[in-house]
């Protein structure tokens, strides 16, 4: 399955939409580098589309996304009456395509990017949104209904409130598209890593050993470490430390608690170890971090 990997934020944004139908013999337009993504959702008949040498037959209940930087064209005429919704969208962020269901490379790159921003008071957490280029929709009627609503609103989108509503509706469409992939693609490694992350987040205040983590989610500690490295780009220990530091940053900014108490509240048994770990991750001591942003402390 070919997937689009969109780095979010920024969010994908809606541009325009419509509905097209044609009798037998109808052919889709021949276009190149139109600078927007094109979503096609067929409701009747079959649309025959090619893009950069790859051919697609889009039937009712299926969708196809055409790239903004590619050549797409009809591979043959429609054999029966055909109708479909179309939607143009774009992103100002990064996107990639591949034929793999793994996001290891992207996750590792994002982890490095987030580490480089560690000195900021708060940082935007980016993630990868995966959308299949060609898929059978889980709820085709819902997708076409949403596109129809967007099309109806186009006549009023000179009003900011209407444009905002369109963007919200479009995010529902994005969720519908990705759901057709996500429901069938969750790997055992991803499942294990997410279980481990949830446990670590829930129990970050407590001392946690690799053995305890493994027993709690019923996986071997070595397998857990391998899965977390693949999915999150770090070991369970590093994941826990990062989460504890983020919680400590919030407490440093939002409370007047002594640093020793904050260390204890986020799971560090020794204030000195907390201070050294915080300084290593943030490039600044907990005390200076608080003084830097909280003038009244």
Rosetta blueprint (number, residue, H / E / L):
1 X L
2 X L
3 X E
4 X E
5 X E
6 X E
7 X E
8 X E
9 X L
10 X L
11 X L
12 X L
13 X E
14 X E
15 X E
16 X E
17 X E
18 X E
19 X E
20 X E
21 X E
22 X E
23 X L
24 X L
25 X L
26 X L
27 X L
28 X L
29 X L
30 X L
31 X E
32 X E
33 X L
34 X L
35 X L
36 X L
37 X E
38 X E
39 X E
40 X E
41 X E
42 X E
43 X E
44 X E
45 X L
46 X E
47 X E
48 X E
49 X E
50 X E
51 X E
52 X L
53 X L
54 X E
55 X E
56 X E
57 X E
58 X E
59 X E
60 X L
61 X L
62 X E
63 X E
64 X E
65 X E
66 X E
67 X L
68 X L
69 X L
70 X L
71 X E
72 X E
73 X E
74 X E
75 X L
76 X L
77 X L
78 X L
79 X L
80 X L
81 X L
82 X E
83 X E
84 X E
85 X E
86 X E
87 X E
88 X E
89 X E
90 X E
91 X L
92 X L
93 X L
94 X L
95 X E
96 X E
97 X E
98 X E
99 X L
100 X L
101 X L
102 X L
103 X L
104 X H
105 X H
106 X H
107 X H
108 X H
109 X H
110 X H
111 X H
112 X H
113 X H
114 X H
115 X H
116 X H
117 X L
118 X L
119 X L
120 X L
121 X L
122 X L
123 X L
124 X L
125 X L
126 X L
127 X E
128 X E
129 X E
130 X E
131 X E
132 X E
133 X L
134 X E
135 X E
136 X E
137 X L
138 X L
139 X L
140 X H
141 X H
142 X H
143 X H
144 X H
145 X H
146 X H
147 X H
148 X H
149 X H
150 X H
151 X H
152 X H
153 X H
154 X H
155 X H
156 X H
157 X L
158 X L
159 X L
160 X H
161 X H
162 X H
163 X H
164 X H
165 X H
166 X H
167 X H
168 X H
169 X H
170 X H
171 X H
172 X H
173 X H
174 X H
175 X H
176 X H
177 X H
178 X H
179 X H
180 X H
181 X H
182 X H
183 X H
184 X H
185 X H
186 X L
187 X L
188 X H
189 X H
190 X H
191 X H
192 X H
193 X H
194 X H
195 X H
196 X H
197 X H
198 X H
199 X H
200 X H
201 X H
202 X H
203 X L
204 X L
205 X L
206 X L
207 X L
208 X L
209 X L
210 X H
211 X H
212 X H
213 X H
214 X H
215 X H
216 X H
217 X H
218 X L
219 X L
220 X L
221 X H
222 X H
223 X H
224 X H
225 X H
226 X H
227 X H
228 X H
229 X H
230 X H
231 X H
232 X H
233 X L
234 X L
235 X L
236 X H
237 X H
238 X H
239 X H
240 X H
241 X H
242 X H
243 X H
244 X H
245 X H
246 X H
247 X H
248 X H
249 X H
250 X H
251 X H
252 X H
253 X H
254 X H
255 X L
256 X L
257 X L
258 X L
259 X H
260 X H
261 X H
262 X H
263 X H
264 X H
265 X H
266 X L
267 X L
268 X L
269 X L
270 X L
271 X H
272 X H
273 X H
274 X H
275 X H
276 X H
277 X H
278 X H
279 X H
280 X H
281 X H
282 X H
283 X L
284 X L
285 X L
286 X H
287 X H
288 X H
289 X H
290 X H
291 X H
292 X H
293 X H
294 X L
295 X L
296 X L
297 X L
